[in-house]
């Protein structure tokens, strides 16, 4: 090879290397970056990190992505509470001002601005709460409240009896009369008022055994649903929506077990198997067909028609039941799968 050819070859190689070096590196599209930011916020729970991602995407030349990023940015600020309401409003105002051509994002931005105005700033973590004192209980212990929020059942410390207080009228009346702190007879701090507001089911400690009792709110028509003589201390958890059954849990030989008690015949149906871990029981679906509960950090569902239990949510994380959605199509539970306690919906 001649020196001239070698020089041209070297120059060509140098120019090729320069071109390759100067060529921009392939980066994810704006759509993909937005998806990643949403995943970071909603799945990983890293709201503050997602905010930085959304800020960058808000500068994107892709107007659709930029507008959507601003909407997500505003929602992140709302999650952080009242202190960030001003930043949330600024993000939404920018969408309305600069992205009128993005119809859906503009609509959402206007809705959020209206909501922020109606709520006085932010939607989460508000520092001002309307509050009024309705009762000073002193040493007495409120146990449960009626479905309509009018009545509170409480245990009187001195007499170890249950009383009912009308929060509207300020009146109260006695429910039980055989309590005795000296003889260790009295409420076990577990009670529930029926869906129609007429009956109360409550746990009662009778010296060395735990009973489940049922009575009208004035204490009349009392009957014992479970006397505890089989060695099981049973605790009232909640009523079924039909008002004909109550959910209880028992503790015996260091093991827990949930039950369903029929008010018609007093029969007790055991659910599942005795477990060493506490059972978070008492979450019936709105139609009463299923009962969800937490056990060993997983969530199970009991079919009241078939009597079968099945796994609803299982993971390596700790998942605990909170309640059902109003239409009964899903449940709400808290989980630490993102590193902190969050509330996803299943």
C-alpha positions as CSV (number, residue, x, y, z in Angstrom):
1,X,0.0,0.0,0.0
2,X,1.4,3.4,-0.9
3,X,1.8,6.2,1.6
4,X,-1.0,8.2,-0.2
5,X,-3.4,5.3,0.1
6,X,-2.5,4.8,3.7
7,X,-3.1,8.5,4.4
8,X,-6.5,8.4,2.7
9,X,-7.5,5.3,4.7
10,X,-6.4,6.8,8.0
11,X,-8.3,10.0,7.2
12,X,-11.5,8.1,6.2
13,X,-11.3,6.0,9.4
14,X,-10.9,9.2,11.4
15,X,-13.9,10.8,9.7
16,X,-16.0,7.7,10.3
17,X,-15.1,7.7,14.0
18,X,-16.0,11.4,14.3
19,X,-19.3,10.8,12.6
20,X,-20.1,7.9,15.0
21,X,-19.1,9.9,18.0
22,X,-21.2,12.9,17.0
23,X,-24.3,10.8,16.2
24,X,-26.9,11.2,18.9
25,X,-27.5,8.1,21.1
26,X,-30.9,6.5,20.7
27,X,-33.2,7.5,23.5
28,X,-36.7,6.3,24.5
29,X,-39.5,8.1,22.9
30,X,-41.4,10.7,24.9
31,X,-44.4,8.3,25.2
32,X,-42.2,5.6,26.7
33,X,-40.6,8.1,29.1
34,X,-44.1,9.2,30.2
35,X,-45.1,5.6,30.8
36,X,-41.9,5.1,32.9
37,X,-42.7,8.2,35.0
38,X,-46.3,7.0,35.6
39,X,-44.9,3.6,36.7
40,X,-42.5,5.3,39.0
41,X,-45.3,7.3,40.6
42,X,-48.2,4.8,40.8
43,X,-46.5,1.5,41.1
44,X,-43.2,2.2,42.8
45,X,-44.8,5.0,44.9
46,X,-41.9,7.4,44.3
47,X,-43.9,10.6,43.9
48,X,-41.0,13.0,44.4
49,X,-38.9,11.2,41.8
50,X,-41.8,11.1,39.4
51,X,-42.2,14.9,39.8
52,X,-38.7,15.4,38.4
53,X,-39.5,13.2,35.5
54,X,-42.8,15.0,34.7
55,X,-41.0,18.4,34.9
56,X,-38.6,17.2,32.2
57,X,-41.4,15.8,30.0
58,X,-43.3,19.1,30.4
59,X,-40.6,20.6,28.2
60,X,-41.0,18.0,25.5
61,X,-41.7,19.0,21.9
62,X,-44.4,16.4,21.9
63,X,-47.4,18.5,22.9
64,X,-49.6,15.6,23.9
65,X,-47.0,14.2,26.2
66,X,-46.1,17.6,27.6
67,X,-49.7,18.3,28.5
68,X,-50.3,14.9,30.0
69,X,-47.0,15.3,32.0
70,X,-48.3,18.5,33.5
71,X,-51.6,16.9,34.5
72,X,-49.6,14.1,36.3
73,X,-47.4,16.7,37.8
74,X,-50.3,18.6,39.3
75,X,-51.8,15.4,40.7
76,X,-48.4,14.5,42.3
77,X,-48.4,17.9,44.0
78,X,-51.9,17.3,45.3
79,X,-50.8,14.1,46.8
80,X,-48.1,16.0,48.8
81,X,-50.8,18.0,50.5
82,X,-51.9,21.6,51.1
83,X,-48.4,23.0,51.0
84,X,-48.0,22.0,47.3
85,X,-51.5,23.2,46.2
86,X,-50.0,26.3,44.6
87,X,-47.7,24.2,42.5
88,X,-50.5,21.9,41.5
89,X,-52.6,24.9,40.4
90,X,-49.7,26.3,38.4
91,X,-49.3,23.0,36.5
92,X,-53.0,22.9,35.6
93,X,-53.1,26.6,34.7
94,X,-50.2,26.1,32.3
95,X,-52.2,23.3,30.5
96,X,-55.2,25.6,30.1
97,X,-53.0,28.5,28.9
98,X,-50.5,26.7,26.6
99,X,-52.2,23.5,25.5
100,X,-55.7,24.4,24.6
101,X,-55.3,22.2,21.5
102,X,-55.1,19.1,23.8
103,X,-58.8,18.7,24.5
104,X,-58.7,15.9,27.1
105,X,-55.8,17.4,29.1
106,X,-57.4,20.8,29.0
107,X,-60.7,19.3,30.3
108,X,-59.0,17.6,33.2
109,X,-57.0,20.6,34.1
110,X,-60.1,22.8,34.3
111,X,-61.8,20.2,36.4
112,X,-58.9,20.0,38.8
113,X,-58.7,23.8,39.0
114,X,-62.4,23.9,39.9
115,X,-62.0,21.3,42.5
116,X,-59.0,23.1,44.1
117,X,-61.0,26.3,44.2
118,X,-64.0,24.5,45.8
119,X,-61.8,22.8,48.4
120,X,-59.9,25.9,49.3
121,X,-56.6,24.8,47.9
122,X,-55.7,21.0,47.9
123,X,-57.4,17.7,48.0
124,X,-55.1,15.9,50.4
125,X,-53.4,16.6,53.7
126,X,-55.5,19.7,54.4
127,X,-54.4,21.3,57.6
128,X,-57.8,22.8,58.6
129,X,-60.6,20.4,59.6
130,X,-64.1,21.3,60.7
131,X,-64.4,19.9,64.1
132,X,-66.8,20.1,67.0
133,X,-66.9,18.4,70.4
134,X,-70.0,16.3,70.8
135,X,-69.1,14.5,74.0
136,X,-66.5,14.2,76.8
137,X,-66.2,10.5,77.6
138,X,-63.7,10.8,80.4
139,X,-62.6,7.4,81.6
140,X,-65.4,5.7,79.7
141,X,-64.5,3.8,76.5
142,X,-66.4,4.3,73.2
143,X,-66.6,0.9,71.5
144,X,-68.7,1.2,68.4
145,X,-71.0,3.6,66.5
146,X,-74.4,3.0,64.8
147,X,-74.5,2.8,61.0
148,X,-76.3,6.2,60.8
149,X,-73.7,7.8,63.1
150,X,-76.2,8.9,65.8
151,X,-75.5,6.5,68.6
152,X,-72.3,5.4,70.4
153,X,-72.0,2.3,72.6
154,X,-69.5,2.8,75.4
155,X,-68.2,0.9,78.4
156,X,-68.5,2.7,81.7
157,X,-65.2,2.3,83.6
158,X,-66.6,2.3,87.1
159,X,-69.5,-0.1,86.7
160,X,-68.2,-2.3,83.8
161,X,-71.5,-2.0,82.0
162,X,-72.4,-0.9,78.4
163,X,-74.3,2.3,77.8
164,X,-75.8,3.9,74.7
165,X,-75.4,7.6,74.0
166,X,-77.4,9.6,71.6
167,X,-74.9,12.1,70.1
168,X,-77.7,14.4,68.7
169,X,-79.9,14.6,71.9
170,X,-77.0,14.2,74.4
171,X,-79.1,11.5,76.2
172,X,-77.8,8.1,77.3
173,X,-79.3,4.9,78.6
174,X,-78.0,1.8,80.1
175,X,-77.8,-1.4,78.1
176,X,-76.3,-4.0,80.5
177,X,-76.8,-4.2,84.3
178,X,-74.8,-7.2,85.5
179,X,-71.3,-5.9,85.0
180,X,-68.9,-5.9,87.9
181,X,-65.3,-4.8,87.9
182,X,-64.7,-6.5,91.2
183,X,-65.9,-9.9,89.8
184,X,-64.3,-9.4,86.4
185,X,-67.7,-9.4,84.6
186,X,-68.3,-6.9,81.9
187,X,-67.8,-6.0,78.2
188,X,-64.8,-7.2,76.2
189,X,-64.7,-4.0,74.2
190,X,-66.1,-5.6,71.1
191,X,-69.6,-4.7,69.9
192,X,-71.5,-3.9,66.7
193,X,-74.9,-2.3,66.1
194,X,-77.2,-4.0,63.5
195,X,-77.7,-2.5,60.1
196,X,-81.2,-1.4,61.0
197,X,-80.0,0.2,64.2
198,X,-82.2,-1.8,66.5
199,X,-80.0,-4.5,67.9
200,X,-76.5,-4.8,69.4
201,X,-74.3,-7.8,69.4
202,X,-71.5,-7.6,72.0
203,X,-68.7,-9.7,73.6
204,X,-69.1,-10.2,77.3
205,X,-66.5,-11.4,79.8
206,X,-68.1,-13.7,82.4
207,X,-65.2,-14.4,84.8
208,X,-63.3,-17.2,83.1
209,X,-65.1,-17.4,79.8
210,X,-66.1,-15.1,76.9
211,X,-69.7,-14.9,75.7
212,X,-71.4,-13.4,72.7
213,X,-74.7,-11.7,73.5
214,X,-77.5,-10.1,71.6
215,X,-80.1,-7.6,72.8
216,X,-82.1,-4.6,71.8
217,X,-80.4,-1.3,72.3
218,X,-82.3,-0.8,75.6
219,X,-80.9,-4.1,76.9
220,X,-84.1,-6.0,76.7
221,X,-84.6,-9.3,74.9
222,X,-81.1,-10.3,75.7
223,X,-80.0,-13.8,74.8
224,X,-76.6,-15.5,74.8
225,X,-75.5,-16.6,71.3
226,X,-72.3,-18.4,72.5
227,X,-71.6,-19.1,76.2
228,X,-67.9,-19.7,75.8
229,X,-68.0,-22.9,77.8
230,X,-66.1,-24.8,75.1
231,X,-63.1,-22.8,76.0
232,X,-63.3,-20.4,73.1
233,X,-63.2,-16.7,73.9
234,X,-65.3,-15.2,71.1
235,X,-65.3,-11.6,69.9
236,X,-67.9,-9.8,67.9
237,X,-66.5,-8.3,64.7
238,X,-69.4,-7.1,62.5
239,X,-72.9,-7.8,61.2
240,X,-73.7,-9.3,57.8
241,X,-75.6,-6.8,55.6
242,X,-78.8,-8.9,55.9
243,X,-78.9,-8.4,59.6
244,X,-79.5,-12.1,60.3
245,X,-75.9,-13.1,60.9
246,X,-72.9,-11.8,62.8
247,X,-69.2,-12.3,62.2
248,X,-67.1,-13.3,65.2
249,X,-63.5,-14.6,65.8
250,X,-62.4,-16.8,68.6
251,X,-59.1,-17.4,70.4
252,X,-58.3,-20.8,71.9
253,X,-55.1,-22.7,72.6
254,X,-53.1,-19.8,71.1
255,X,-55.0,-20.0,67.8
256,X,-57.5,-17.8,66.1
257,X,-60.5,-18.8,64.0
258,X,-63.3,-16.8,62.3
259,X,-67.0,-17.8,62.7
260,X,-70.5,-16.9,61.3
261,X,-73.3,-17.0,63.9
262,X,-76.9,-17.3,62.7
263,X,-79.3,-15.2,64.8
264,X,-82.3,-17.4,63.8
265,X,-81.1,-20.6,65.4
266,X,-77.8,-19.6,67.1
267,X,-75.8,-22.0,65.1
268,X,-72.0,-21.3,64.8
269,X,-70.3,-22.0,61.5
270,X,-66.5,-22.3,61.7
271,X,-64.6,-20.8,58.8
272,X,-61.3,-22.1,57.6
273,X,-58.8,-23.7,60.0
274,X,-57.5,-22.5,63.4
275,X,-54.5,-20.3,62.8
276,X,-51.6,-19.1,65.0
277,X,-51.8,-15.6,63.5
278,X,-54.5,-13.1,64.1
279,X,-57.3,-13.1,61.6
280,X,-58.4,-9.7,60.3
281,X,-62.0,-10.8,59.9
282,X,-65.3,-9.0,59.4
283,X,-65.4,-7.5,55.9
284,X,-68.6,-8.7,54.1
285,X,-69.3,-7.7,50.6
286,X,-72.2,-5.3,50.1
287,X,-74.4,-8.2,48.9
288,X,-73.3,-10.5,51.7
289,X,-72.1,-13.2,49.3
290,X,-68.5,-13.0,50.2
291,X,-66.4,-12.2,53.2
292,X,-62.8,-10.9,52.7
293,X,-60.2,-11.2,55.4
294,X,-56.4,-10.9,56.0
295,X,-54.4,-13.8,57.3
296,X,-50.6,-14.2,57.4
297,X,-50.1,-11.1,55.3
298,X,-52.3,-12.4,52.5
299,X,-56.0,-11.7,51.7
300,X,-58.6,-14.5,51.4
301,X,-62.3,-14.5,50.5
302,X,-64.9,-16.8,51.9
303,X,-67.9,-17.7,49.8
304,X,-70.9,-17.9,52.1
305,X,-72.9,-20.0,49.6
306,X,-70.4,-22.7,49.1
307,X,-68.4,-22.4,52.3
308,X,-65.2,-22.4,50.4
309,X,-62.2,-20.1,51.1
310,X,-59.8,-19.0,48.3
311,X,-56.8,-16.8,48.0
312,X,-57.6,-13.3,46.6
313,X,-54.2,-11.5,47.1
314,X,-50.9,-13.2,47.7
315,X,-47.4,-11.7,47.5
316,X,-44.1,-11.5,49.3
317,X,-45.3,-8.2,50.9
318,X,-47.6,-7.7,53.8
319,X,-51.2,-7.1,52.6
320,X,-54.0,-6.2,54.9
321,X,-57.7,-5.8,54.2
322,X,-59.4,-2.4,54.5
323,X,-62.9,-2.9,52.9
324,X,-65.0,-3.3,49.8
325,X,-65.7,-0.9,47.0
326,X,-69.4,0.3,47.2
327,X,-70.5,-1.7,44.2
328,X,-68.8,-4.9,45.6
329,X,-66.7,-5.3,42.5
330,X,-63.3,-5.0,44.3
331,X,-61.6,-4.6,47.6
332,X,-59.3,-2.0,49.1
333,X,-56.2,-3.2,51.0
334,X,-53.0,-1.7,52.3
335,X,-49.6,-3.1,51.3
336,X,-46.0,-2.4,51.9
337,X,-44.9,-3.8,48.6
338,X,-43.6,-0.4,47.5
339,X,-41.5,0.0,50.6
340,X,-44.2,2.0,52.5
341,X,-47.9,1.4,53.2
342,X,-50.0,2.2,50.2
343,X,-53.6,1.5,49.4
344,X,-54.1,-0.2,46.0
345,X,-57.5,-1.6,44.8
346,X,-58.0,-5.1,43.7
